[in-house]
Amino acid sequence: MPVLNWGEQPLNLEVSQKSVKEVRLTLRLSRAHLDELVTELSEIFAANDVAFAPELRLVLPQNWVLFWKARPEGARLLLAHPAADEWVGTVALQISWAGRMMESLSRLESGQRVLLSQLGGIHSVSNFDLEFFLI
């Protein structure tokens, strides 16, 4: 499993409670970080067969880990909170959906943001949202 370890990077990560059942994670990233993520995700979502597609483990500050993986249809963002100071999220996306997301991330300009739920088609079982802000 590929790993992108930003746990010790000077990233701005904000967590907000949207509702009792939903959390929003906002990542404020430099162009270099965003480009690195898009490159890694391009490799994950390049597979034609989602059953054999690799996953990406993205380690973030504040004990956050996001697992990115391909799924046969739609998009699900699921968050677990296994310990008081630990967060584990799964971002499972259909390959075409992931392509739209990566295109949106690549086009971001400084001061702009992309909120995954606004790209459409997030499954109702999802319990978190992910926002990217280009600094």
N, C-alpha and C positions, 0 to 999 in steps of 0.2 A: 504494500500500500504506500503510495507516494505521501510524503509529509512536507508541509510548508510550515516551518516553525517561526512564528512571529511573537512568541511568548515573552521574549526579552526586548522586542522592538519598541521604540517610542511611538506607539500608536494611541490615538484617542478613541476609546471605546466607551459608548454611553448605553446604559440600559434604562428603559422606561417601561412602566406598567401601563399598557393600553387599556386593559380591562382585567377583571379577576382571572380570566383564563388566557390572557395573551400578553406577551412581552415583546417589545421592539428593541432590537439590537442595532445601534447605529455605529458604523465604522467610518471614521474620518481618516482617509488615506491619501498619501502622496501619489502622484502619477506613477512613480517607480513601483510602489506597492501594488497599485491597481493593475498595472501592466503585468507584473509577476503573477498575480492571481489569475488574470485572464489567460495567460500562457499555460499555467498549470491546469486550469479548467478545460481549456481547449483539448488537452491531451485526454482528460477524463471523458469528455463527451464526444470524442472523435470515433468511438467504437460504434460499429453497426449493430452489434448484439449486446443489449443491455445486460444480459445474463453474465457476460464475461467482461464487462467494463470495469476498470479499476475504480477505486474510491480515492478521494483526496482527504487527508486529515489536515485541517488547518488549526494550528495551535495559536491562540490569541492571549493577550494579557488578561489579568484578573480571573485566571482559571477557567477560561472559555475554550472549548474545542468544538469545531464545526466539521462534520463529516459530509462531504459532497459526493453524491452518487447519482447514476442514471437510473431511471425507472421507465417502465413501458408506456405510461401515459400520465399526463397532468403534472402537477407540482404539489409537493407536501413539504412543509417546514415544521418539524417536530422538535420540541425542546424538553429535555429532562433536567432535573435539578437534584442529582443524587446526593449532594451534601450541601451544607449551608454556604460553602464558599466555592462551589463547583457547578458549572453549567455545561451541558453537552447537547448540541443541536445537530439535527440531520436535515440536510437540504437535498431532497430527492427530486430530480427534475427529469422530465421527458427531454430527449436530446434536442428536439426542435425548440422547446421552451427554453432550454439552456442557451441555445444559439441566440435567441432574442435577447436574453439577459446579457450575454457577453457582448453583443453588439451595442446594447445600451451603455454598458460600462465603458467600452472602448471609445464611445462618442462623448463621454462626460468631459466637461470643461470645468476649470477651477470655479468653485462656488456652487456647482450643480450637484444634484442628488438623484439617486434611483432607489425607489422603494419597491421591493419585489412584489408585494401585493397589488401594486398599481400596474404591473405588467399583465395582469389578468390570469384567471384560471387556477388560483391557489385553492386546493381542496379544503373543504369546510372543517376537516379534522385538524388542520394546522393550528398550532398554538403559539407561534411566534412569527414575527415579521423581521426582515433584514433590510436595512437601509445602508447604502453606500453614499458617502459624501466626499467629493474630491476637494482637497484643500489646495 
